[in-house]
Amino acid sequence: MKTGLVIKSTGSWYTVKTDIGYMKCKLKGSFRAKNMKNTNPVAVGDHVIVDESDRHTAVISEIKPRKNYIIRKSTNLSRETQIIAANLDQLMLMFTLDFPETPLEFVDRFLVAAEAYHIPAVLLINKIDLYDEEKQNRLSQVRKIYEYAGYRVIAMSVTEQINIQETSLLLKEKVSLLSGNSGIGKTSLINLLVPGLSLKTNDISWYHQAGKHTTTYPEMIEIWPESYLIDTPGLRGFGITDLDRNEIGLYFTDIFRLSRNCQFYNCTHIHEPNCAVLEALEKGILNESRYRSYFNIFNDTDEKYRLG
């Protein structure tokens, strides 16, 4: 028996880091029966017990208790969920305002998930070297939106190495999950942080303005001692799961802060009188895009963001 850290999952096989090196492991069959709602009972970041009694295949026989995890819906129609990663210190969402553009509702849904699972989040806005004056003004607006909500926002360029040092300092002695749409520079950032790693990257599709997938499975990369970055496949959407609609406002940090001044403790911020959130929206204190995201998630009206 050995204790190890799951650093890669390919669906049926797991790579586990132990004190004697890396081991390829299978999952004990009983796990799947116990976790029918999850497509992957074991996730990258899990601390596990590995049984080597079978001379042909090492088997993960036990999962240590998790301090946290983050999940998404497997498909739009499925009731199953997928655990993206476990035992995280922070989530880092990389997105772009162009080349390709990331919808802000995607960003907001990611942040809702981060708040729901009590994991600190950092926003990385990449490709600022390509922004014209109009996009630079947009960048300033977006920074204000999320800094008002209480998040750290780093405007960066991986290709020009702008604010890479600031980003790397946030990774020291932490397990961080790096996520975002395809084609926004996640893999390029990791290659810059870990010289010689040479992960495969592809250019974005200029016709569709969408990125080509380069990361196939979640993988934990040790960038420095005790500092891990989990690279995830590019997400085309982020499905919110297992959240009560009446609690959505708790996970919008700016809306929750404003809601303390609402007349009713159970205010939905949709139609009630003396709603501090609606008043802040009318006065321009709360940005319209944040409220629109809240409204859509509350009513679950925008299908294109539901797929995880």
Secondary structure as UniProt FT lines:
FT   STRAND          2..9
FT   STRAND          14..18
FT   TURN            19..20
FT   STRAND          21..27
FT   HELIX           30..34
FT   TURN            35..37
FT   TURN            44..45
FT   STRAND          47..51
FT   STRAND          58..63
FT   STRAND          69..73
FT   STRAND          81..86
FT   STRAND          90..95
FT   HELIX           104..116
FT   TURN            117..118
FT   STRAND          121..125
FT   HELIX           128..130
FT   HELIX           133..148
FT   TURN            149..150
FT   STRAND          152..155
FT   TURN            158..161
FT   HELIX           164..169
FT   TURN            170..173
FT   STRAND          175..179
FT   TURN            182..183
FT   HELIX           186..193
FT   TURN            195..196
FT   TURN            206..209
FT   STRAND          219..224
FT   TURN            225..226
FT   STRAND          227..231
FT   HELIX           245..251
FT   HELIX           253..259
FT   TURN            260..261
FT   TURN            265..266
FT   TURN            273..274
FT   HELIX           276..283
FT   HELIX           288..299
FT   HELIX           303..305
//
